Amino acid sequence: KKDDDEHYSPYVGVQKAALLQEARCFNDQQIKAKKCCTIITKLLYLLSQGEKLTAAEATQVFFSVTKLFQSKDVQLRRMVY
C-alpha cells in the first residue's frame, strides 16, 4: 500500500538526452501542440528535479521554444509563456 505522502510522477525515468532529441520537434514545419506541451512539461520536470542543462543545451531549447510563440494553439502559447 502506498503512503498518502508518496507522489507518483509519470515522468520518473525521463532521460535528458532523449528528451532533448524529442524537443527538436519544436522546429518542425507542422507543430503538434499536444506533443510540444508534453515535452515542455517533461523539461520542466527534469529541471525541477535538479537536472542541469549545459549552456549549449539551454540555448538550443530556448531558441526552439521561442518559435512556439507563433503557434495558433492557445494552450501551447500559454505553456511557453
Order of alpha helices (4+ residues) and beta strands (2+ residues): alpha-alpha-alpha-alpha
